[in-house]
C-alpha cells in the first residue's frame, strides 16, 4: 500500500472505528475519481465518516444539508443583478468545492437531486448558458436513509448511475461499539483532525490509478459479466457500459490500494456489489431492496469462469 494511502486510511480510522472494509472501499472510490453513496439507517456514522474523509484531505470542503424545500439554485448557485455594474453576477453555490458532502440526499426533491447530474458527470455547472468548471479533485459524498423511511424521495436511476459505488456501513461489532462509547471520537478526535494528504498527493494517486494495467482477459471477463446481467431473466435493466467502465476503474484503484500496478480477478470480484448492485433494476416481483440485486449478481458470478 502506498505511504500516502496508508496515512489517509489511518487518519480516517482514528475517528471511524470498525468496519475497515468499508473504509478501504471508500478510499478506492476516491482514488477512482468516483462519487460515493453511503446508505444505511440513522445513527451508524454515515455523516461522521463522510466528514472524516473530507477533513483528512487538505482541500476545499462544503456540506449541503438537503431538505424537501431546497431548490437547484441552493446547490449550484444563482445569478444576481449588480446595480453598480448593471450586469448579472454569478454567485457560486456549495457544489464548488473539492469534496462535497450531500447529506440525506434522498430527503430533497427529484428536481434538486437532478441538479447534481452535470456536476457529477462532467465536473461542470451550466448556469444561464455559461459553463463553470469545477476544480479537481472533485467528489460528491452523499448519504441517504433507506427508502422505506418516511420523508424520502427515491433517487432516479440516472442519478444512481452517477455514483461509482454504494456502500452500507452496518452496525459496529460489540468491541468497536464499546470503544465508540469510551472514546466518543466524533466529538473529540474529529474536531482536531488534521489532513493526512494534500490535494496534489491525491491527484498524483488518481493519475497512478489510470496507469494500472488490466489484462485483456480481465476486460473480456467484465464484458461477459455485463452481458450476463442484460440477459438474466431476473433483471429488467442490466449493467450499462458506464457500469462496466466503473467496475474496471474500481479494480484499478483496488490494485493500487493493495500495492500493485496490475489488476487481478479478485480486484474485480471484490467490487461487483458496491459498483453494480445500484445500477441494475431487478424484476418487480423481487422487490426494490438492495439485497435482491446483490443476490442476483452473486448468482451470475457463480456461473462465470474467472480468468486465471
MARGU-769510 format. One record per residue (C-alpha): residue number from 1; residue in one letter; x, y negated, z. Coordinates in Angstrom, 1 decimal, always signed. Each point is the difference from the previous one (the first is absolute). Example, Ala and Ser with C-alpha at 12.3 -4.5 7.8 and 13.67 -1.06 7.14 Angstrom:
+-----+------+--------+--------+--------+
: pos : code :   east :  north :     up :
+-----+------+--------+--------+--------+
:   1 :    A :  +12.3 :   +4.5 :   +7.8 :
:   2 :    S :   +1.4 :   -3.4 :   -0.7 :
+-----+------+--------+--------+--------+
REM end
This chain:
+-----+------+--------+--------+--------+
: pos : code :   east :  north :     up :
+-----+------+--------+--------+--------+
:   1 :    X :   +0.0 :   +0.0 :   +0.0 :
:   2 :    X :   +1.5 :   -3.4 :   -1.0 :
:   3 :    X :   +1.0 :   -2.2 :   +3.0 :
:   4 :    X :   -2.5 :   -2.7 :   -0.8 :
:   5 :    X :   -2.9 :   +2.4 :   -0.1 :
:   6 :    X :   +1.1 :   +1.6 :   +3.3 :
:   7 :    X :   +0.1 :   -3.5 :   +1.7 :
:   8 :    X :   -3.5 :   -0.8 :   -1.3 :
:   9 :    X :   -1.3 :   +3.4 :   +1.1 :
:  10 :    X :   +1.5 :   -0.4 :   +3.5 :
:  11 :    X :   -1.4 :   -3.5 :   +0.3 :
:  12 :    X :   -3.5 :   +1.1 :   -0.8 :
:  13 :    X :   +0.1 :   +2.9 :   +2.4 :
:  14 :    X :   +1.0 :   -2.3 :   +2.9 :
:  15 :    X :   -3.6 :   -1.3 :   -0.2 :
:  16 :    X :   -2.1 :   +2.8 :   -1.7 :
:  17 :    X :   +0.6 :   +3.0 :   +2.2 :
:  18 :    X :   -0.7 :   +3.4 :   -1.5 :
:  19 :    X :   -1.1 :   +1.3 :   -3.5 :
:  20 :    X :   +3.4 :   -0.4 :   -1.6 :
:  21 :    X :   -1.2 :   +1.5 :   -3.3 :
:  22 :    X :   -2.5 :   -2.8 :   -0.4 :
:  23 :    X :   +2.8 :   -2.6 :   +0.6 :
:  24 :    X :   +2.2 :   +1.7 :   -2.5 :
:  25 :    X :   -2.7 :   +0.1 :   -2.6 :
:  26 :    X :   -0.7 :   -3.7 :   +0.4 :
:  27 :    X :   +3.6 :   -0.9 :   -0.4 :
:  28 :    X :   +0.1 :   +2.1 :   -3.2 :
:  29 :    X :   -3.0 :   -2.0 :   -1.2 :
:  30 :    X :   +1.9 :   -3.2 :   +0.7 :
:  31 :    X :   +3.0 :   +1.3 :   -1.9 :
:  32 :    X :   -2.3 :   +0.9 :   -3.0 :
:  33 :    X :   -1.2 :   -3.6 :   -0.3 :
:  34 :    X :   -3.5 :   +1.4 :   +0.8 :
:  35 :    X :   -2.9 :   -1.2 :   +2.1 :
:  36 :    X :   -1.2 :   +1.9 :   +3.0 :
:  37 :    X :   -3.5 :   +0.7 :   +1.4 :
:  38 :    X :   -0.1 :   +1.2 :   +3.6 :
:  39 :    X :   -3.4 :   +1.6 :   +0.8 :
:  40 :    X :   -1.0 :   +1.3 :   +3.4 :
:  41 :    X :   -2.3 :   -0.6 :   +3.0 :
:  42 :    X :   +0.5 :   -3.2 :   +2.1 :
:  43 :    X :   +2.7 :   +0.0 :   +2.7 :
:  44 :    X :   +2.6 :   +2.4 :   -1.4 :
:  45 :    X :   +2.5 :   -2.7 :   -0.9 :
:  46 :    X :   -0.7 :   -0.9 :   -3.7 :
:  47 :    X :   +0.5 :   -3.8 :   +0.5 :
:  48 :    X :   +2.9 :   +0.5 :   +2.4 :
:  49 :    X :   +1.8 :   +2.2 :   -2.5 :
:  50 :    X :   -0.6 :   -2.5 :   -2.9 :
:  51 :    X :   +1.2 :   -2.9 :   +2.1 :
:  52 :    X :   +3.1 :   +2.0 :   +1.0 :
:  53 :    X :   +0.9 :   +0.8 :   -3.6 :
:  54 :    X :   -0.4 :   -3.7 :   -0.9 :
:  55 :    X :   +2.1 :   -1.3 :   +2.9 :
:  56 :    X :   +2.7 :   +2.6 :   -0.7 :
:  57 :    X :   +0.8 :   -1.7 :   -3.3 :
:  58 :    X :   +1.4 :   -3.6 :   -0.1 :
:  59 :    X :   -2.4 :   -1.4 :   -2.5 :
:  60 :    X :   -3.3 :   -2.0 :   -0.1 :
:  61 :    X :   -3.0 :   +1.5 :   +1.6 :
:  62 :    X :   -3.7 :   -0.8 :   +0.1 :
:  63 :    X :   -3.0 :   +1.6 :   +1.6 :
:  64 :    X :   -3.5 :   -0.2 :   -1.4 :
:  65 :    X :   -2.8 :   +1.0 :   +2.4 :
:  66 :    X :   -2.7 :   +1.0 :   -2.5 :
:  67 :    X :   -3.6 :   -0.6 :   +0.9 :
:  68 :    X :   -3.4 :   +0.2 :   -1.9 :
:  69 :    X :   -0.2 :   -3.8 :   -0.6 :
:  70 :    X :   +3.5 :   -0.3 :   -1.5 :
:  71 :    X :   +0.3 :   -1.3 :   -3.5 :
:  72 :    X :   +2.6 :   +0.7 :   -2.7 :
:  73 :    X :   +1.4 :   -3.5 :   +0.4 :
:  74 :    X :   +0.7 :   +0.7 :   +3.7 :
:  75 :    X :   +2.5 :   +2.7 :   -1.2 :
:  76 :    X :   +1.4 :   -1.4 :   -3.2 :
:  77 :    X :   -0.2 :   -3.7 :   +0.5 :
:  78 :    X :   -2.0 :   -2.9 :   -1.4 :
:  79 :    X :   +0.5 :   -3.1 :   -2.2 :
:  80 :    X :   -0.6 :   -3.2 :   +1.9 :
:  81 :    X :   -0.4 :   -3.4 :   -1.6 :
:  82 :    X :   +2.6 :   -2.5 :   +1.0 :
:  83 :    X :   -1.4 :   -3.5 :   +0.0 :
:  84 :    X :   +3.4 :   -1.6 :   +0.0 :
:  85 :    X :   +1.2 :   +1.7 :   -3.3 :
:  86 :    X :   -3.4 :   +0.6 :   -1.5 :
:  87 :    X :   +0.9 :   +3.6 :   -0.6 :
:  88 :    X :   -0.9 :   +3.4 :   +1.4 :
:  89 :    X :   +2.7 :   +1.5 :   +2.3 :
:  90 :    X :   +0.2 :   +3.7 :   +0.6 :
:  91 :    X :   +0.1 :   +1.0 :   +3.7 :
:  92 :    X :   +1.4 :   +3.4 :   +0.4 :
:  93 :    X :   -1.9 :   +2.6 :   +2.0 :
:  94 :    X :   +1.4 :   +2.7 :   +2.3 :
:  95 :    X :   +0.6 :   +2.4 :   -2.9 :
:  96 :    X :   +3.2 :   -2.0 :   -0.7 :
:  97 :    X :   +2.3 :   +1.9 :   +2.3 :
:  98 :    X :   +2.4 :   +3.0 :   -0.3 :
:  99 :    X :   -1.9 :   +2.2 :   +2.4 :
: 100 :    X :   -3.7 :   -0.5 :   +0.2 :
: 101 :    X :   -2.1 :   +1.7 :   +2.7 :
: 102 :    X :   -3.6 :   +0.3 :   -1.2 :
: 103 :    X :   -1.6 :   +1.0 :   +3.3 :
: 104 :    X :   -3.3 :   +1.9 :   -0.2 :
: 105 :    X :   -0.2 :   -0.3 :   -3.8 :
: 106 :    X :   -3.3 :   +1.9 :   -0.2 :
: 107 :    X :   -1.8 :   -2.5 :   +2.2 :
: 108 :    X :   +0.0 :   -2.6 :   -2.7 :
: 109 :    X :   -2.2 :   +0.0 :   -3.1 :
: 110 :    X :   +1.0 :   +1.6 :   -3.3 :
: 111 :    X :   +0.3 :   -3.4 :   -1.6 :
: 112 :    X :   +2.8 :   -1.0 :   +2.4 :
: 113 :    X :   +1.6 :   +3.5 :   -0.2 :
: 114 :    X :   +0.2 :   -0.3 :   -3.8 :
: 115 :    X :   +1.8 :   -3.3 :   +0.4 :
: 116 :    X :   +3.1 :   +2.0 :   +1.0 :
: 117 :    X :   +0.1 :   +2.1 :   -3.2 :
: 118 :    X :   +2.2 :   -2.3 :   -2.1 :
: 119 :    X :   +2.4 :   -0.7 :   +2.8 :
: 120 :    X :   +0.4 :   +3.7 :   +0.8 :
: 121 :    X :   +0.3 :   +1.1 :   -3.7 :
: 122 :    X :   +2.1 :   -2.8 :   -1.5 :
: 123 :    X :   +1.4 :   -2.0 :   +3.0 :
: 124 :    X :   -1.7 :   -3.1 :   -1.3 :
: 125 :    X :   -3.1 :   -2.2 :   +0.7 :
: 126 :    X :   -2.0 :   -1.8 :   -2.7 :
: 127 :    X :   -1.8 :   -3.1 :   +1.2 :
: 128 :    X :   -1.7 :   -2.4 :   -2.5 :
: 129 :    X :   +1.9 :   +1.4 :   -2.9 :
: 130 :    X :   +3.4 :   -0.2 :   +1.6 :
: 131 :    X :   +2.0 :   +3.1 :   +0.9 :
: 132 :    X :   +1.9 :   -0.2 :   +3.3 :
: 133 :    X :   +2.7 :   +2.6 :   +0.5 :
: 134 :    X :   +0.5 :   +1.6 :   +3.4 :
: 135 :    X :   +3.4 :   +0.3 :   +1.6 :
: 136 :    X :   +1.7 :   +3.4 :   +0.2 :
: 137 :    X :   -0.1 :   +2.2 :   +1.9 :
: 138 :    X :   -3.8 :   +0.0 :   +0.2 :
: 139 :    X :   -2.0 :   +2.6 :   +1.9 :
: 140 :    X :   -3.6 :   +0.1 :   +1.3 :
: 141 :    X :   -0.5 :   +1.9 :   +3.2 :
: 142 :    X :   -3.7 :   +0.6 :   +0.4 :
: 143 :    X :   -1.8 :   +1.6 :   +2.9 :
: 144 :    X :   -3.6 :   +1.3 :   -0.1 :
: 145 :    X :   -2.4 :   +1.9 :   +2.2 :
: 146 :    X :   -1.7 :   +3.2 :   -1.2 :
: 147 :    X :   -3.0 :   -0.7 :   -2.3 :
: 148 :    X :   -2.5 :   +1.5 :   +2.4 :
: 149 :    X :   +0.6 :   -2.9 :   +2.4 :
: 150 :    X :   -2.5 :   -2.8 :   +0.0 :
: 151 :    X :   +0.8 :   -3.3 :   -1.9 :
: 152 :    X :   +2.3 :   +1.5 :   -2.6 :
: 153 :    X :   -0.1 :   -0.3 :   -3.8 :
: 154 :    X :   +1.5 :   +2.9 :   -1.9 :
: 155 :    X :   +3.1 :   -1.0 :   -2.1 :
: 156 :    X :   -0.7 :   +0.3 :   -3.7 :
: 157 :    X :   +1.9 :   +2.7 :   -1.9 :
: 158 :    X :   +2.1 :   -2.6 :   -1.9 :
: 159 :    X :   +1.0 :   -1.6 :   +3.3 :
: 160 :    X :   +1.0 :   +3.4 :   +1.6 :
: 161 :    X :   +2.1 :   +0.8 :   -3.1 :
: 162 :    X :   +2.2 :   -3.1 :   +0.7 :
: 163 :    X :   +1.2 :   +1.6 :   +3.2 :
: 164 :    X :   +3.0 :   +2.2 :   -0.5 :
: 165 :    X :   -0.8 :   +1.9 :   +3.2 :
: 166 :    X :   -2.8 :   +0.5 :   +2.5 :
: 167 :    X :   +1.0 :   +1.4 :   +3.4 :
: 168 :    X :   -1.7 :   +0.9 :   +3.2 :
: 169 :    X :   +1.7 :   -0.3 :   +3.4 :
: 170 :    X :   -2.1 :   +2.3 :   +2.2 :
: 171 :    X :   +0.2 :   +0.0 :   +3.7 :
: 172 :    X :   +3.4 :   +0.1 :   +1.7 :
: 173 :    X :   +1.3 :   +3.1 :   +1.6 :
: 174 :    X :   -0.5 :   +0.1 :   +3.9 :
: 175 :    X :   +3.7 :   -0.7 :   +0.7 :
: 176 :    X :   +0.0 :   -3.0 :   -2.4 :
: 177 :    X :   -3.3 :   -1.4 :   +1.4 :
: 178 :    X :   +1.6 :   +0.3 :   +3.5 :
: 179 :    X :   +3.0 :   -2.1 :   -1.3 :
: 180 :    X :   -2.4 :   -2.6 :   -1.5 :
: 181 :    X :   -1.8 :   -0.4 :   +3.3 :
: 182 :    X :   +3.3 :   -0.4 :   +1.8 :
: 183 :    X :   +1.9 :   -2.3 :   -2.4 :
: 184 :    X :   -2.9 :   -1.9 :   -1.6 :
: 185 :    X :   +2.2 :   -0.7 :   -3.1 :
: 186 :    X :   -2.7 :   -2.0 :   -1.8 :
: 187 :    X :   +0.0 :   -2.7 :   +2.7 :
: 188 :    X :   +3.7 :   +0.2 :   +1.0 :
: 189 :    X :   +2.4 :   +1.2 :   -2.7 :
: 190 :    X :   -2.0 :   -1.4 :   -3.0 :
: 191 :    X :   +0.1 :   -3.6 :   +1.2 :
: 192 :    X :   +3.8 :   +0.0 :   +0.0 :
: 193 :    X :   +0.7 :   +2.3 :   -2.9 :
: 194 :    X :   +2.8 :   -1.1 :   -2.3 :
: 195 :    X :   +0.2 :   +0.8 :   -3.7 :
: 196 :    X :   +2.0 :   +3.1 :   -0.9 :
: 197 :    X :   +0.7 :   -0.8 :   -3.6 :
: 198 :    X :   -0.3 :   -3.1 :   -2.2 :
: 199 :    X :   -1.7 :   -0.7 :   -3.3 :
: 200 :    X :   +3.1 :   +0.6 :   -2.1 :
: 201 :    X :   +0.6 :   +3.4 :   +1.6 :
: 202 :    X :   -3.5 :   +1.0 :   -0.7 :
: 203 :    X :   +0.2 :   -1.1 :   -3.6 :
: 204 :    X :   +3.2 :   +2.0 :   -0.4 :
: 205 :    X :   -1.6 :   +3.1 :   +1.4 :
: 206 :    X :   -2.9 :   -0.4 :   -2.3 :
: 207 :    X :   +2.4 :   -0.2 :   -3.0 :
: 208 :    X :   +1.7 :   +3.1 :   +1.3 :
: 209 :    X :   -3.3 :   +1.9 :   -0.1 :
: 210 :    X :   -0.3 :   -0.8 :   -3.7 :
: 211 :    X :   +3.3 :   +1.7 :   -0.6 :
: 212 :    X :   -0.9 :   +3.3 :   +1.7 :
: 213 :    X :   +0.1 :   +2.7 :   -2.6 :
: 214 :    X :   -3.2 :   +2.1 :   -0.7 :
: 215 :    X :   +0.6 :   +3.2 :   -2.0 :
: 216 :    X :   -2.2 :   +0.5 :   -3.1 :
: 217 :    X :   -1.3 :   +3.2 :   +1.6 :
: 218 :    X :   -1.3 :   -2.1 :   +2.9 :
: 219 :    X :   -1.7 :   -2.4 :   -2.4 :
: 220 :    X :   -1.7 :   +2.9 :   -1.7 :
: 221 :    X :   -1.1 :   +1.2 :   +3.4 :
: 222 :    X :   -1.7 :   -3.3 :   +0.8 :
: 223 :    X :   -1.7 :   -0.1 :   -3.4 :
: 224 :    X :   -1.2 :   +3.6 :   +0.5 :
: 225 :    X :   -1.4 :   -0.9 :   +3.5 :
: 226 :    X :   -1.7 :   -3.1 :   -1.4 :
: 227 :    X :   -1.7 :   +1.9 :   -2.8 :
: 228 :    X :   -1.1 :   +2.7 :   +2.4 :
: 229 :    X :   -1.9 :   -2.7 :   +2.1 :
: 230 :    X :   -1.7 :   -1.2 :   -3.2 :
: 231 :    X :   -1.3 :   +3.5 :   -0.9 :
: 232 :    X :   -0.9 :   +1.2 :   +3.5 :
: 233 :    X :   -3.7 :   +0.8 :   +0.5 :
: 234 :    X :   -0.1 :   -1.6 :   +3.5 :
: 235 :    X :   +1.5 :   -3.3 :   -1.2 :
: 236 :    X :   -2.1 :   -2.6 :   -1.8 :
: 237 :    X :   +2.9 :   -2.4 :   -0.9 :
: 238 :    X :   +3.5 :   +1.3 :   +0.1 :
: 239 :    X :   +3.4 :   -1.6 :   +0.4 :
: 240 :    X :   +0.7 :   -2.9 :   -2.4 :
: 241 :    X :   +3.3 :   -0.7 :   -1.6 :
: 242 :    X :   +0.5 :   -2.8 :   +2.5 :
: 243 :    X :   -0.3 :   +2.7 :   +2.7 :
: 244 :    X :   +2.6 :   +2.2 :   -1.8 :
: 245 :    X :   +2.4 :   -3.0 :   +0.0 :
: 246 :    X :   -0.7 :   -0.7 :   +3.6 :
: 247 :    X :   +0.7 :   +3.6 :   +1.0 :
: 248 :    X :   +3.3 :   +0.1 :   -1.9 :
: 249 :    X :   +1.1 :   -3.4 :   +1.5 :
: 250 :    X :   -0.9 :   +1.3 :   +3.5 :
: 251 :    X :   +2.1 :   +3.1 :   -0.7 :
: 252 :    X :   +3.0 :   -2.2 :   -0.9 :
: 253 :    X :   -0.4 :   -2.1 :   +3.1 :
: 254 :    X :   -0.2 :   +3.2 :   +2.2 :
: 255 :    X :   +3.1 :   +1.3 :   -1.6 :
: 256 :    X :   +1.9 :   -3.2 :   +0.8 :
: 257 :    X :   -1.5 :   +0.0 :   +3.5 :
: 258 :    X :   +1.5 :   +3.5 :   +0.4 :
: 259 :    X :   +3.4 :   -1.0 :   -1.2 :
: 260 :    X :   -0.1 :   +1.3 :   -3.6 :
: 261 :    X :   +0.3 :   -1.7 :   -3.4 :
: 262 :    X :   -2.2 :   +2.7 :   -1.6 :
: 263 :    X :   -3.5 :   +1.3 :   +0.6 :
: 264 :    X :   -0.9 :   +3.6 :   +0.9 :
: 265 :    X :   -3.5 :   +1.7 :   -0.1 :
: 266 :    X :   -0.5 :   -0.6 :   +3.8 :
: 267 :    X :   +0.2 :   -3.8 :   -0.6 :
: 268 :    X :   -3.1 :   +0.4 :   -2.2 :
: 269 :    X :   -1.9 :   +2.5 :   +2.1 :
: 270 :    X :   +0.5 :   -2.1 :   +3.2 :
: 271 :    X :   -1.7 :   -3.0 :   -1.6 :
: 272 :    X :   -3.0 :   +1.6 :   -1.8 :
: 273 :    X :   -2.5 :   -0.6 :   +2.8 :
: 274 :    X :   +1.1 :   -3.6 :   +0.8 :
: 275 :    X :   +0.3 :   -1.1 :   -3.7 :
: 276 :    X :   -2.8 :   +1.9 :   -1.7 :
: 277 :    X :   -2.9 :   +0.8 :   +2.4 :
: 278 :    X :   -1.4 :   -3.5 :   -0.1 :
: 279 :    X :   +0.3 :   -0.2 :   -3.8 :
: 280 :    X :   -2.3 :   +2.9 :   -0.9 :
: 281 :    X :   -3.7 :   +0.2 :   +0.2 :
: 282 :    X :   -1.5 :   +3.4 :   +1.1 :
: 283 :    X :   -3.4 :   +1.3 :   -0.9 :
: 284 :    X :   -2.9 :   -1.4 :   +2.0 :
: 285 :    X :   -0.7 :   +3.3 :   +1.8 :
: 286 :    X :   +3.4 :   -0.1 :   +1.6 :
: 287 :    X :   -0.6 :   -3.3 :   +1.7 :
: 288 :    X :   +2.1 :   -3.1 :   +0.2 :
: 289 :    X :   +2.2 :   +0.9 :   +2.9 :
: 290 :    X :   +3.8 :   -0.1 :   -0.7 :
: 291 :    X :   +0.4 :   +3.6 :   +1.1 :
: 292 :    X :   -2.1 :   +1.2 :   -3.0 :
: 293 :    X :   +2.4 :   -1.5 :   -2.5 :
: 294 :    X :   +3.0 :   +1.2 :   +2.0 :
: 295 :    X :   -1.3 :   +3.6 :   +0.1 :
: 296 :    X :   -0.6 :   +0.0 :   -3.8 :
: 297 :    X :   +3.5 :   -1.3 :   -0.7 :
: 298 :    X :   +1.6 :   +2.6 :   +2.3 :
: 299 :    X :   -1.9 :   +2.7 :   -1.9 :
: 300 :    X :   +1.3 :   -1.3 :   -3.4 :
: 301 :    X :   +3.6 :   +0.0 :   +1.3 :
: 302 :    X :   -0.3 :   +3.6 :   +0.9 :
: 303 :    X :   -0.9 :   +0.9 :   -3.5 :
: 304 :    X :   +3.1 :   -1.8 :   -1.6 :
: 305 :    X :   +3.5 :   +1.4 :   -0.1 :
: 306 :    X :   +2.5 :   -2.4 :   +1.5 :
: 307 :    X :   +3.1 :   -0.6 :   -2.1 :
: 308 :    X :   +3.2 :   +1.6 :   +1.3 :
+-----+------+--------+--------+--------+
REM end
